[in-house]
Amino acid sequence: MFGLNKKENKKEDTAKENVPEAEEVKLSQTDENLTYLNPNYLKGFLVGRAVSTGEIITLERKAFSKDKDKPSLFKQFFDMDFGEFFPEISDIKLVVLDTKPKGKVRITSNTKINYSDISLNEDGIPNRKIIKVKFLPDLKDLTEVTDISEIKKITNIEGLIGRFEDDKQVVYFTKGYFYRKKKNKG
């Protein structure tokens, strides 16, 4: 029912790039309404891909068969593709939370896939706890932390977290503390 989005996150020829094999990859859904996905099922669509922490992986919701010349079982029964039958169902986006070893790694059939059904954003913060704001608040009375894990700890204890984003930065703030992440250019 899922296929890799051909526009983003294409399967790469990782053998030529000398990308190390992943021992373990931790993934999370980005959509609160998504149901649980079996990690071994997901792995089948990800084998051969190079991924790194923070990357968003897009899986298109579509029915397909392993045999490219043969129509999918869904299409055979209903004479339409899965997406035409259920147009309200969107693509599935997963965020790579962590990799072992660190850095860019290649998913293989031996890679252990850990999957969280709690919707997290690209920084590993639960989406249900984030309040997006349009204007950056005055940060002079807040203490800056250098590791986002400190904000995550406070959020787990205290509750909600503010998030401001512009072209140059993402700022998270909560209960007297803030974390600033500069965006990469390009």
Summary of the structure (lengths in Angstrom):
residues: 186
radius of gyration: 19.2
end to end distance: 33.3
largest distance: 63.2
contacts: 496
relative contact order: 0.19
helix: 19%
strand: 32%
